[in-house]
């Protein structure tokens, strides 16, 4: 029997990555609480820290939409 792949909302990914970035809890603790593999949380955290600067650019909204369109295509 195959296991159904879980899909997480962007809001959930953001909140989880933000919590990991705060470093009030370890990634292992978050992983246990949320039942998500630690590597997945680390990936989301890394993406947040690398791409978060786009939000504060003068044309951040446009850049973010362009990035999302590239991902979709």
C-alpha positions as CSV (number, residue, x, y, z in Angstrom):
1,X,0.0,0.0,0.0
2,X,1.4,3.4,-1.0
3,X,1.7,6.3,1.4
4,X,-0.1,9.5,0.3
5,X,2.2,12.4,0.0
6,X,1.3,15.3,2.3
7,X,1.0,18.8,0.9
8,X,1.5,21.7,3.3
9,X,0.2,25.2,2.8
10,X,2.6,28.1,2.2
11,X,1.4,29.6,5.5
12,X,2.3,26.5,7.4
13,X,5.7,26.3,5.7
14,X,6.3,30.0,6.5
15,X,5.3,29.6,10.2
16,X,7.4,26.5,10.6
17,X,10.4,28.1,8.9
18,X,10.0,31.2,11.0
19,X,9.8,29.2,14.2
20,X,13.0,27.4,13.2
21,X,14.7,30.7,12.4
22,X,13.8,32.0,15.9
23,X,15.8,29.1,17.3
24,X,13.7,29.0,20.5
25,X,13.3,25.3,19.9
26,X,15.6,22.9,18.1
27,X,14.7,21.6,14.7
28,X,14.4,18.1,16.3
29,X,11.8,19.5,18.8
30,X,9.8,21.1,16.0
31,X,10.1,18.0,13.9
32,X,8.6,15.9,16.7
33,X,5.8,18.4,17.5
34,X,4.8,18.8,13.8
35,X,5.5,15.3,12.6
36,X,7.7,16.6,9.8
37,X,11.2,15.3,8.9
38,X,13.9,17.6,10.2
39,X,15.5,17.9,6.7
40,X,12.3,19.4,5.4
41,X,12.2,22.0,8.2
42,X,15.9,22.9,7.5
43,X,15.1,23.3,3.8
44,X,12.2,25.7,4.5
45,X,14.3,27.6,7.0
46,X,17.1,28.0,4.5
47,X,14.7,29.2,1.8
48,X,13.2,31.7,4.2
49,X,16.6,33.1,5.1
50,X,17.8,33.3,1.5
51,X,14.7,34.6,-0.2
52,X,13.2,36.7,2.6
53,X,15.2,39.7,1.5
54,X,13.0,39.9,-1.6
55,X,10.1,41.1,0.5
56,X,12.0,44.2,1.6
57,X,13.1,45.4,-1.8
58,X,11.3,48.3,-3.4
59,X,9.8,46.1,-6.0
60,X,9.6,43.0,-3.7
61,X,6.0,42.2,-4.7
62,X,6.8,42.1,-8.3
63,X,10.0,40.0,-7.7
64,X,8.0,37.6,-5.5
65,X,5.3,37.1,-8.2
66,X,8.0,36.6,-10.8
67,X,9.7,34.0,-8.7
68,X,6.4,32.2,-8.0
69,X,5.6,32.2,-11.7
70,X,8.9,30.6,-12.5
71,X,8.2,27.8,-10.0
72,X,4.8,27.2,-11.4
73,X,6.1,26.9,-15.0
